[in-house]
């Protein structure tokens, strides 16, 4: 129509303000949350006129790279890798130092199209991702090595210094100001600091996982509001943490109920030979808790060595299997230098019906093994965690707080007598950030925490009998645990020779 032809003629003189940087005094910093190809590089739009697709220079649209040109763009690695066209296009743009606007999907009917000239690109690209993705890209994408040469690691924890504590306080104050929350008193702030160290699992560290702190800050403000308080107190922080755990601890409560009814058999009184309470950790994502497990060992004459029942039924991981194999090296080096080791020992986690991994139970299994060989009972009121090397040195483990608290809850359920306790590696002392109830129980003598450096120290606590040291003749003192173990192993060796 005449009018349309006139508008089309005049449109060629119109200006498409592609990108407006007016009023900006600093380099742009753009965070692209959805880095698809068109969101990054822009596109050419079309309109349908009588069944045909038509476009012009006024329908050229910019992308976030144009917006960030001359500055910085921040991308999430997982997001951009989900779009292969976007990832390949980004690498091409960085390499050629120019941005091309072009549609990558074909159109059925095109009456008009455009091919805009490329725009020079001067930009710094920041990709945020985890260590696993970085290694995959570094090893399998040659372009990634060449284009992204600067890597910056961000730690998940920081030193617990006065300066960093002050910064945590400033962070809390900033959240309160930005979100309109109630102010926190010094008791509440102290509770936040303690919880930060608890997340970091170290008395001398603070967590850098600020999202977890923010959740507690918001919820504590709600509890203060429900109590009609104008200031958030320590009680509100404790309540927020308690309620968060309560919402996620159904599995832990079910296990405790089964233990209380002796469906899962865990004993916290008496003494038994070749039986011990080990400690493991169950991670449910937002909630981690410790679970005691009964470990039993049977020993008898044979040449099979140490049989790992979990491994035989394919329920154990490689790290757990390594921990069990270390036990054989310890026995051979310490007790069987002068005679062959003729032993069959079966080790298992009782009532364990799922996979298990980690070596934190290796010292626990070794104590039960020594108990079975020496014929001396172990106190069932003491649970054990810690890995061990072939020389009998105890090594640190993770989840020490959850393990101690898990056994304490079971002991409390069955009735505390003052004899209950936990043996942990001495290196884990600085990781202790226990709940107030457990701390009070330890202070009052109702619950004990033992730290040990060697297997000999631990076996003395568990049996009440000396471990024994080698004398000048290379013999262990009579009556000691090590003497009884060596005597039994020698007996097994002699019997083995007779049957040969």
TORPA-696081 format. One record per residue (C-alpha): residue number from 0; x, y, z. Coordinates in pm, 1 decimal, decimal comma. Layout:
BEGIN
ATOM   fiza          x          y          z
ATOM    NUM          X          Y          Z
...
This chain:
BEGIN
ATOM   fiza          x          y          z
ATOM      0        0,0        0,0        0,0
ATOM      1      123,0      359,4      -61,4
ATOM      2      138,2      442,2      307,9
ATOM      3      335,4      127,1      388,6
ATOM      4      578,8      198,5      107,9
ATOM      5      636,1      546,6      247,4
ATOM      6      701,6      411,0      598,4
ATOM      7      938,5      150,5      459,5
ATOM      8     1122,7      418,4      264,7
ATOM      9     1162,2      643,8      570,5
ATOM     10     1265,7      354,5      799,0
ATOM     11     1603,1      332,7      626,6
ATOM     12     1687,5      671,1      779,2
ATOM     13     1593,1      573,1     1131,7
ATOM     14     1864,8      504,2     1389,6
ATOM     15     1871,0      180,1     1587,1
ATOM     16     2022,0      278,4     1922,6
ATOM     17     2192,4      -57,5     1962,0
ATOM     18     2369,6        4,6     2295,3
ATOM     19     2352,2      314,4     2514,8
ATOM     20     2647,9      375,3     2747,9
ATOM     21     2554,6      732,1     2826,2
ATOM     22     2605,7      824,6     3191,1
ATOM     23     2833,1      531,8     3270,0
ATOM     24     3155,3      633,1     3440,6
ATOM     25     3295,0      286,4     3506,0
ATOM     26     3352,1      -25,4     3302,9
ATOM     27     3034,2     -237,9     3291,9
ATOM     28     3013,2     -558,0     3498,4
ATOM     29     2738,9     -786,1     3366,2
ATOM     30     2623,1    -1112,9     3522,6
ATOM     31     2442,0    -1326,9     3266,6
ATOM     32     2217,2    -1577,2     3444,9
ATOM     33     2091,4    -1747,6     3127,3
ATOM     34     2383,5    -1758,3     2883,2
ATOM     35     2211,0    -1895,7     2574,6
ATOM     36     2356,6    -1812,8     2235,3
ATOM     37     2110,7    -1532,0     2161,0
ATOM     38     2128,2    -1387,3     2513,2
ATOM     39     2505,5    -1357,4     2473,5
ATOM     40     2545,5    -1252,1     2110,5
ATOM     41     2215,0    -1087,0     2029,2
ATOM     42     1993,6    -1176,6     1733,9
ATOM     43     1804,9    -1053,6     1431,6
ATOM     44     1427,6    -1051,7     1476,9
ATOM     45     1177,4    -1115,8     1199,2
ATOM     46      812,2    -1027,6     1139,5
ATOM     47      563,5    -1228,8      937,6
ATOM     48      411,2    -1038,7      648,3
ATOM     49      170,1    -1234,1      428,7
ATOM     50      345,4    -1563,6      505,1
ATOM     51      697,4    -1433,2      450,3
ATOM     52      952,9    -1337,6      715,0
ATOM     53     1088,6     -986,7      690,7
ATOM     54     1346,8     -788,8      886,4
ATOM     55     1543,1     -465,3      879,0
ATOM     56     1821,6     -291,7     1070,1
ATOM     57     1578,2     -177,1     1341,7
ATOM     58     1528,2     -538,4     1447,8
ATOM     59     1890,5     -609,6     1533,8
ATOM     60     1899,6     -679,4     1907,6
ATOM     61     2211,5     -676,2     2131,5
ATOM     62     2327,5     -947,5     2371,8
ATOM     63     2496,2     -935,5     2709,0
ATOM     64     2841,8     -939,8     2543,3
ATOM     65     2758,0     -608,2     2378,0
ATOM     66     2637,9     -473,2     2710,9
ATOM     67     2958,8     -586,0     2883,8
ATOM     68     3192,6     -476,8     2601,2
ATOM     69     3480,8     -278,7     2747,9
ATOM     70     3425,1     -435,0     3090,8
ATOM     71     3350,2     -771,5     3248,0
ATOM     72     3096,7    -1050,2     3206,6
ATOM     73     3036,9    -1317,9     3472,1
ATOM     74     2904,9    -1660,4     3371,3
ATOM     75     2829,9    -1986,1     3550,4
ATOM     76     3026,8    -2270,7     3389,8
ATOM     77     2744,6    -2524,4     3427,9
ATOM     78     2493,7    -2290,5     3259,6
ATOM     79     2699,5    -2202,8     2953,0
ATOM     80     2820,2    -2560,1     2899,8
ATOM     81     2459,8    -2676,1     2870,0
ATOM     82     2440,7    -2479,1     2543,6
ATOM     83     2709,9    -2603,6     2306,3
ATOM     84     2645,9    -2321,5     2057,0
ATOM     85     2695,3    -2060,5     2329,4
ATOM     86     3021,4    -2216,1     2452,6
ATOM     87     3171,0    -2252,7     2104,9
ATOM     88     3053,7    -1904,7     2009,7
ATOM     89     3209,5    -1752,1     2322,2
ATOM     90     3546,5    -1912,3     2250,2
ATOM     91     3528,1    -1792,7     1888,8
ATOM     92     3445,2    -1437,5     1994,5
ATOM     93     3734,5    -1424,8     2243,0
ATOM     94     3976,3    -1565,1     1984,4
ATOM     95     3874,3    -1331,2     1701,6
ATOM     96     3810,5    -1036,1     1936,2
ATOM     97     3484,9     -951,6     1762,5
ATOM     98     3113,7    -1018,4     1805,4
ATOM     99     2906,2    -1136,2     1511,4
ATOM    100     2527,9    -1112,5     1524,8
ATOM    101     2378,7    -1402,4     1331,7
ATOM    102     2092,9    -1643,2     1376,3
ATOM    103     2206,0    -2002,6     1414,4
ATOM    104     1865,7    -2167,4     1362,1
ATOM    105     1735,6    -2200,8     1010,6
ATOM    106     1411,0    -2032,5      900,0
ATOM    107     1165,9    -2191,8      656,7
ATOM    108     1075,8    -1887,9      445,0
ATOM    109     1290,7    -1574,1      445,2
ATOM    110     1217,1    -1281,6      224,5
ATOM    111     1481,0    -1050,5      368,5
ATOM    112     1785,7    -1103,6      583,8
ATOM    113     2077,9     -904,3      720,6
ATOM    114     2441,6     -970,3      790,4
ATOM    115     2563,3     -698,1     1029,2
ATOM    116     2931,4     -618,6     1039,5
ATOM    117     3117,7     -764,8     1341,6
ATOM    118     3176,1     -538,7     1639,9
ATOM    119     3524,6     -523,0     1801,4
ATOM    120     3527,7     -700,4     2136,3
ATOM    121     3735,6     -596,9     2438,7
ATOM    122     3614,4     -790,6     2738,4
ATOM    123     3719,8     -991,3     3043,4
ATOM    124     3523,5    -1315,4     3085,6
ATOM    125     3489,7    -1461,4     3436,0
ATOM    126     3357,3    -1818,9     3454,6
ATOM    127     3251,8    -1953,6     3792,2
ATOM    128     3247,6    -2330,1     3847,3
ATOM    129     3368,4    -2612,3     4067,4
ATOM    130     3702,0    -2790,2     4064,9
ATOM    131     3562,5    -3096,2     3881,7
ATOM    132     3436,7    -2893,8     3584,9
ATOM    133     3763,8    -2701,6     3567,5
ATOM    134     3964,5    -3024,3     3544,4
ATOM    135     3734,3    -3165,1     3274,8
ATOM    136     3766,4    -2851,7     3062,6
ATOM    137     4139,9    -2823,1     3121,0
ATOM    138     4204,3    -3185,1     3019,9
ATOM    139     3959,2    -3222,3     2730,5
ATOM    140     3918,7    -2874,8     2578,8
ATOM    141     4238,5    -2736,8     2428,1
ATOM    142     4082,4    -2396,5     2364,8
ATOM    143     3999,8    -2362,7     2734,9
ATOM    144     4368,6    -2391,7     2829,9
ATOM    145     4465,5    -2118,1     2586,6
ATOM    146     4184,0    -1873,3     2654,9
ATOM    147     4133,2    -1905,5     3031,1
ATOM    148     4482,4    -1902,2     3178,2
ATOM    149     4412,9    -1739,5     3513,8
ATOM    150     4255,9    -1962,3     3777,6
ATOM    151     4146,3    -1830,3     4117,2
ATOM    152     4062,3    -2076,1     4396,1
ATOM    153     3824,1    -1963,3     4668,1
ATOM    154     3855,9    -2145,1     4998,1
ATOM    155     3545,0    -2260,9     5185,5
ATOM    156     3695,8    -2155,7     5517,4
ATOM    157     3911,2    -1880,1     5665,4
ATOM    158     4122,9    -1828,1     5976,3
ATOM    159     3940,2    -1734,0     6293,2
ATOM    160     4118,6    -1405,5     6348,1
ATOM    161     3985,1    -1089,4     6512,4
ATOM    162     3969,6     -921,7     6174,6
ATOM    163     3766,6    -1203,7     6017,6
ATOM    164     3535,7    -1222,3     6321,1
ATOM    165     3474,9     -850,2     6279,9
ATOM    166     3399,2     -907,0     5912,6
ATOM    167     3142,8    -1175,0     6000,6
ATOM    168     2981,6     -919,7     6232,9
ATOM    169     2977,6     -666,1     5948,4
ATOM    170     2823,3     -928,2     5720,7
ATOM    171     2543,2     -992,0     5971,4
ATOM    172     2485,2     -616,4     6009,3
ATOM    173     2473,7     -573,3     5631,2
ATOM    174     2212,7     -849,6     5597,1
ATOM    175     2001,9     -691,9     5869,9
ATOM    176     2017,7     -351,5     5699,0
ATOM    177     1950,4     -476,2     5347,2
ATOM    178     1664,7     -711,0     5439,9
ATOM    179     1512,7     -503,7     5718,0
ATOM    180     1590,0     -757,3     5991,5
ATOM    181     1615,5     -692,3     6364,0
ATOM    182     1960,2     -610,1     6504,7
ATOM    183     2164,0     -892,1     6662,1
ATOM    184     2299,2     -859,3     7016,2
ATOM    185     2647,0     -979,8     7110,5
ATOM    186     2516,1    -1315,6     7232,1
ATOM    187     2347,3    -1382,1     6898,8
ATOM    188     2658,9    -1276,4     6709,4
ATOM    189     2871,2    -1507,1     6926,6
ATOM    190     2634,1    -1793,6     6842,5
ATOM    191     2671,9    -1715,6     6470,9
ATOM    192     3051,0    -1725,2     6507,0
ATOM    193     3033,4    -2060,2     6688,1
ATOM    194     2802,7    -2201,5     6422,5
ATOM    195     3042,0    -2077,8     6155,1
ATOM    196     3326,3    -2272,1     6319,0
ATOM    197     3096,5    -2573,4     6351,2
ATOM    198     3030,1    -2569,6     5976,2
ATOM    199     3404,7    -2537,5     5913,7
ATOM    200     3462,6    -2827,6     6160,9
ATOM    201     3751,1    -2644,0     6321,7
ATOM    202     3783,6    -2430,6     6634,7
ATOM    203     4036,7    -2207,5     6460,1
ATOM    204     3845,1    -2156,6     6134,1
ATOM    205     3533,6    -1979,2     6008,8
ATOM    206     3324,0    -2096,8     5717,8
ATOM    207     3308,9    -1908,1     5391,3
ATOM    208     2975,9    -2072,5     5303,6
ATOM    209     2780,1    -1757,8     5378,0
ATOM    210     2453,8    -1894,8     5238,8
ATOM    211     2431,5    -2134,0     5533,2
ATOM    212     2476,8    -1844,8     5775,5
ATOM    213     2215,7    -1636,4     5594,9
ATOM    214     1956,4    -1911,7     5639,9
ATOM    215     2010,4    -1906,3     6017,8
ATOM    216     2006,8    -1524,6     6028,6
ATOM    217     1669,2    -1504,3     5852,2
ATOM    218     1510,3    -1778,0     6061,3
ATOM    219     1645,3    -1635,6     6388,3
ATOM    220     1485,1    -1301,1     6300,3
ATOM    221     1151,9    -1480,9     6258,3
ATOM    222     1179,1    -1649,9     6599,0
ATOM    223     1265,2    -1317,0     6762,0
ATOM    224      956,0    -1168,6     6598,8
ATOM    225      738,5    -1452,4     6729,4
ATOM    226      867,8    -1387,3     7080,2
ATOM    227      799,1    -1012,7     7041,2
ATOM    228     1165,1     -926,5     7084,6
ATOM    229     1311,9     -616,8     6923,8
ATOM    230     1662,5     -765,2     6917,8
ATOM    231     1775,7    -1110,5     6804,0
ATOM    232     1933,7    -1304,1     7092,8
ATOM    233     2133,5    -1622,3     7131,5
ATOM    234     1811,9    -1809,2     7214,1
ATOM    235     1675,8    -1722,1     6870,2
ATOM    236     1991,8    -1847,5     6698,4
ATOM    237     1980,8    -2173,4     6897,9
ATOM    238     1612,2    -2216,3     6814,3
ATOM    239     1675,6    -2157,2     6442,8
ATOM    240     1952,1    -2419,7     6437,4
ATOM    241     1742,8    -2664,7     6640,1
ATOM    242     1438,7    -2626,0     6414,7
ATOM    243     1646,7    -2664,2     6100,8
ATOM    244     1786,1    -2991,7     6234,9
ATOM    245     1442,1    -3102,6     6350,1
ATOM    246     1301,3    -3060,4     6000,4
ATOM    247     1566,5    -3291,2     5857,5
ATOM    248     1635,7    -3553,5     6126,8
ATOM    249     1349,6    -3799,7     6066,3
ATOM    250     1590,4    -4074,1     5956,8
ATOM    251     1804,1    -4023,4     6266,3
ATOM    252     1497,1    -4046,9     6490,8
ATOM    253     1386,9    -4370,4     6322,6
ATOM    254     1729,8    -4525,6     6373,9
ATOM    255     1731,2    -4416,8     6740,1
ATOM    256     1390,3    -4576,5     6785,8
ATOM    257     1515,4    -4904,3     6637,2
ATOM    258     1820,8    -4896,9     6864,9
ATOM    259     1605,2    -4825,8     7169,9
ATOM    260     1387,8    -5129,3     7088,9
ATOM    261     1698,2    -5346,5     7026,4
ATOM    262     1594,7    -5403,1     6667,1
ATOM    263     1937,3    -5260,5     6584,8
ATOM    264     2158,2    -5407,0     6856,8
ATOM    265     2387,3    -5148,7     7013,6
ATOM    266     2503,0    -5207,9     7368,6
ATOM    267     2636,3    -4934,5     7594,4
ATOM    268     2700,6    -5148,3     7902,7
ATOM    269     2911,7    -5451,3     7986,7
ATOM    270     3217,2    -5600,6     7816,0
ATOM    271     3249,3    -5839,8     7522,1
ATOM    272     3531,8    -6014,2     7337,2
ATOM    273     3572,7    -5922,1     6972,0
ATOM    274     3283,7    -5671,6     6973,4
ATOM    275     3305,6    -5293,6     6964,2
ATOM    276     3094,9    -4989,0     6882,9
ATOM    277     3219,9    -4805,2     6576,9
ATOM    278     3103,7    -4463,7     6459,2
ATOM    279     3003,4    -4362,9     6108,7
ATOM    280     2842,7    -4056,5     5950,9
ATOM    281     2529,0    -4040,7     5738,5
ATOM    282     2502,3    -3736,4     5511,4
ATOM    283     2148,4    -3641,1     5406,3
ATOM    284     2248,9    -3319,0     5234,0
ATOM    285     2117,9    -3048,1     5467,2
ATOM    286     2164,6    -3271,2     5772,0
ATOM    287     2456,7    -3486,0     5882,7
ATOM    288     2445,8    -3713,7     6184,2
ATOM    289     2654,0    -3984,2     6345,8
ATOM    290     2539,5    -4343,4     6372,9
ATOM    291     2695,4    -4604,8     6602,4
ATOM    292     2742,6    -4949,2     6447,3
ATOM    293     2841,7    -5276,8     6608,6
ATOM    294     3156,5    -5426,8     6461,6
ATOM    295     3240,5    -5790,4     6535,8
ATOM    296     3553,9    -5995,1     6471,0
ATOM    297     3606,0    -6372,5     6481,6
ATOM    298     3955,9    -6522,0     6467,4
ATOM    299     4062,8    -6881,2     6412,0
ATOM    300     4336,8    -7094,2     6256,9
ATOM    301     4380,7    -7063,4     5882,5
ATOM    302     4574,6    -6898,9     5603,0
ATOM    303     4307,0    -6677,2     5450,0
ATOM    304     4424,6    -6375,2     5647,1
ATOM    305     4174,7    -6100,6     5726,5
ATOM    306     3841,8    -6157,3     5552,7
ATOM    307     3646,0    -5838,6     5490,2
ATOM    308     3284,9    -5958,2     5475,8
ATOM    309     3168,5    -5621,6     5339,6
ATOM    310     3406,7    -5661,8     5049,1
ATOM    311     3304,7    -6020,3     4985,1
ATOM    312     2943,1    -5915,8     4931,6
ATOM    313     3046,2    -5603,9     4736,4
ATOM    314     2911,3    -5355,7     4990,6
ATOM    315     3236,0    -5170,5     5058,8
ATOM    316     3431,7    -4900,5     4881,8
ATOM    317     3800,3    -4904,7     4793,0
ATOM    318     3902,8    -4676,4     5081,7
ATOM    319     3732,1    -4904,2     5334,2
ATOM    320     3898,4    -5209,7     5177,7
ATOM    321     4236,9    -5040,0     5202,9
ATOM    322     4178,6    -4973,2     5573,6
ATOM    323     4106,4    -5341,6     5637,5
ATOM    324     4413,5    -5454,4     5442,0
ATOM    325     4630,4    -5228,7     5658,6
ATOM    326     4537,4    -5439,1     5962,6
ATOM    327     4725,3    -5737,2     5821,7
ATOM    328     5037,8    -5526,3     5780,0
ATOM    329     5012,6    -5410,0     6141,7
ATOM    330     4978,6    -5764,5     6278,6
ATOM    331     5263,5    -5900,6     6070,4
ATOM    332     5506,2    -5617,8     6152,7
ATOM    333     5433,4    -5614,4     6523,8
ATOM    334     5375,1    -5979,0     6616,0
ATOM    335     5490,2    -6217,0     6342,3
ATOM    336     5848,9    -6128,0     6257,6
ATOM    337     5981,3    -6463,5     6380,0
ATOM    338     5706,0    -6696,3     6255,3
ATOM    339     5457,5    -6707,6     5968,1
ATOM    340     5121,6    -6542,0     6018,1
ATOM    341     4867,2    -6825,8     6007,2
ATOM    342     4539,3    -6654,0     6076,1
ATOM    343     4186,2    -6624,1     5950,1
ATOM    344     3984,8    -6332,8     6081,2
ATOM    345     3639,8    -6224,9     5965,4
ATOM    346     3538,2    -5861,8     6015,9
ATOM    347     3194,3    -5714,1     5958,7
ATOM    348     2959,2    -5425,7     6035,9
ATOM    349     2660,7    -5598,9     6191,7
ATOM    350     2314,9    -5510,3     6060,6
ATOM    351     2460,1    -5304,7     5776,0
ATOM    352     2260,1    -5352,9     5458,2
ATOM    353     2393,7    -5078,4     5235,1
ATOM    354     2727,8    -4961,2     5103,3
ATOM    355     3007,2    -4843,2     5332,2
ATOM    356     3327,4    -4655,2     5257,5
ATOM    357     3603,3    -4462,0     5431,9
ATOM    358     3880,1    -4577,7     5662,0
ATOM    359     3763,5    -4410,3     5984,0
ATOM    360     3666,1    -4751,1     6128,7
ATOM    361     4002,6    -4916,9     6068,9
ATOM    362     4132,1    -4854,5     6422,9
ATOM    363     3796,2    -4971,4     6561,8
ATOM    364     3826,3    -5298,4     6370,5
ATOM    365     4183,6    -5341,8     6487,9
ATOM    366     4080,5    -5305,1     6854,4
ATOM    367     3815,9    -5574,7     6808,5
ATOM    368     4070,7    -5794,8     6630,2
ATOM    369     4320,8    -5757,8     6915,5
ATOM    370     4044,0    -5829,1     7166,1
ATOM    371     3949,8    -6151,6     6987,8
ATOM    372     4312,7    -6270,2     6965,3
ATOM    373     4397,3    -6178,9     7326,2
ATOM    374     4069,0    -6314,7     7460,6
ATOM    375     4008,4    -5995,8     7658,4
ATOM    376     3673,2    -5814,3     7652,8
ATOM    377     3615,4    -5457,2     7534,8
ATOM    378     3402,3    -5204,4     7721,4
ATOM    379     3082,0    -5156,0     7525,0
ATOM    380     3025,6    -4817,2     7685,9
ATOM    381     3305,8    -4667,0     7475,6
ATOM    382     3272,5    -4608,7     7101,8
ATOM    383     3568,6    -4556,6     6871,1
ATOM    384     3655,3    -4367,7     6554,2
ATOM    385     3985,7    -4307,0     6380,1
ATOM    386     4192,5    -4455,7     6102,5
ATOM    387     4524,8    -4633,8     6157,6
ATOM    388     4843,0    -4689,8     5959,3
ATOM    389     5058,4    -5001,9     5944,4
ATOM    390     5272,9    -4875,9     6229,4
ATOM    391     4978,2    -4846,1     6468,1
ATOM    392     4959,1    -4465,0     6461,4
ATOM    393     4609,7    -4317,4     6482,9
ATOM    394     4514,3    -4081,5     6199,5
ATOM    395     4248,3    -3804,7     6195,1
ATOM    396     3902,0    -3846,0     6047,1
ATOM    397     3608,9    -3627,1     5942,6
ATOM    398     3269,3    -3574,1     6102,3
ATOM    399     3404,1    -3604,5     6455,8
ATOM    400     3135,0    -3379,8     6607,4
ATOM    401     2848,0    -3570,2     6451,9
ATOM    402     2999,9    -3904,3     6556,0
ATOM    403     3042,2    -3801,6     6919,1
ATOM    404     2694,4    -3649,7     6936,7
ATOM    405     2543,0    -3954,7     6768,9
ATOM    406     2681,8    -4192,2     7031,4
ATOM    407     2594,6    -3952,8     7312,3
ATOM    408     2228,8    -3949,1     7202,0
ATOM    409     2215,5    -4329,9     7208,1
ATOM    410     2380,9    -4343,4     7551,1
ATOM    411     2134,0    -4084,7     7680,0
ATOM    412     1848,3    -4289,5     7534,3
ATOM    413     1964,8    -4601,9     7714,2
ATOM    414     2056,7    -4412,0     8031,9
ATOM    415     2385,9    -4242,7     8111,8
ATOM    416     2588,8    -4405,0     8389,3
ATOM    417     2904,3    -4193,1     8369,4
ATOM    418     3107,5    -4473,0     8206,5
ATOM    419     3018,4    -4382,7     7850,0
ATOM    420     3260,2    -4209,0     7617,6
ATOM    421     3426,3    -4189,5     7278,3
ATOM    422     3784,6    -4245,7     7164,3
ATOM    423     3899,0    -4006,9     6890,3
ATOM    424     4235,1    -3929,0     6723,0
ATOM    425     4431,3    -3664,0     6910,7
ATOM    426     4455,8    -3456,0     6591,2
ATOM    427     4077,3    -3409,1     6592,4
ATOM    428     4075,4    -3213,3     6919,6
ATOM    429     4082,6    -2882,2     6733,0
ATOM    430     3781,4    -2997,2     6527,3
ATOM    431     3556,6    -3027,8     6832,2
ATOM    432     3260,3    -2789,6     6810,1
ATOM    433     3007,3    -2988,8     7010,6
ATOM    434     2651,8    -2909,1     7114,3
ATOM    435     2613,6    -2740,8     7452,1
ATOM    436     2443,9    -3048,4     7602,6
ATOM    437     2740,1    -3271,9     7521,4
ATOM    438     2985,0    -3014,5     7655,9
ATOM    439     2793,1    -2996,9     7984,8
ATOM    440     2784,8    -3376,8     8007,2
ATOM    441     3162,7    -3389,7     7965,2
ATOM    442     3214,7    -3115,8     8225,3
ATOM    443     2996,9    -3297,9     8477,8
ATOM    444     3171,2    -3632,2     8416,9
ATOM    445     2867,6    -3804,3     8265,8
ATOM    446     3040,2    -3851,5     7930,2
ATOM    447     3406,7    -3878,2     7835,7
ATOM    448     3613,5    -3800,5     7530,3
ATOM    449     3950,5    -3975,9     7505,2
ATOM    450     4218,9    -3870,0     7260,2
ATOM    451     4478,7    -4124,9     7155,5
ATOM    452     4788,3    -4129,5     6937,7
ATOM    453     4850,4    -4504,3     6908,0
ATOM    454     4663,1    -4832,3     6907,9
ATOM    455     4835,9    -4923,7     7236,1
ATOM    456     4682,3    -4620,3     7408,4
ATOM    457     4337,1    -4704,2     7279,4
ATOM    458     4340,7    -5072,4     7370,6
ATOM    459     4439,5    -4988,0     7727,8
ATOM    460     4135,0    -4759,3     7760,4
ATOM    461     3901,9    -5018,8     7609,6
ATOM    462     4021,8    -5319,8     7809,5
ATOM    463     4175,0    -5168,1     8122,0
ATOM    464     4484,5    -5385,8     8061,2
ATOM    465     4834,6    -5269,8     7967,9
ATOM    466     4923,3    -5293,0     7601,9
ATOM    467     5280,8    -5398,7     7684,4
ATOM    468     5616,7    -5301,4     7541,9
ATOM    469     5903,2    -5508,0     7403,3
ATOM    470     6182,8    -5586,3     7646,4
ATOM    471     6551,4    -5632,1     7570,2
ATOM    472     6487,9    -5989,4     7455,4
ATOM    473     6221,3    -5880,9     7211,4
ATOM    474     5936,6    -6017,2     7423,4
ATOM    475     5624,1    -5845,7     7553,6
ATOM    476     5565,2    -5843,4     7926,7
ATOM    477     5343,6    -6127,8     8042,7
ATOM    478     4975,2    -6060,5     8083,8
ATOM    479     4977,7    -5759,3     7853,8
ATOM    480     4748,8    -5740,8     7552,5
ATOM    481     5032,7    -5751,9     7301,9
ATOM    482     5180,4    -6056,4     7483,3
ATOM    483     4850,2    -6243,0     7464,2
ATOM    484     4803,7    -6153,9     7097,2
ATOM    485     5153,2    -6269,7     7004,2
ATOM    486     5104,3    -6588,2     7203,2
ATOM    487     4779,6    -6667,9     7020,6
ATOM    488     4931,5    -6595,0     6678,9
ATOM    489     5227,6    -6822,1     6761,3
ATOM    490     4980,9    -7090,9     6865,4
ATOM    491     4794,8    -7059,9     6536,2
ATOM    492     5124,9    -7080,8     6347,6
ATOM    493     5228,7    -7396,8     6529,7
ATOM    494     4895,6    -7562,2     6462,0
ATOM    495     4921,6    -7468,1     6098,4
ATOM    496     5261,4    -7635,9     6072,5
ATOM    497     5124,4    -7956,6     6229,0
ATOM    498     4846,9    -7980,7     5971,5
ATOM    499     5090,8    -7924,7     5688,9
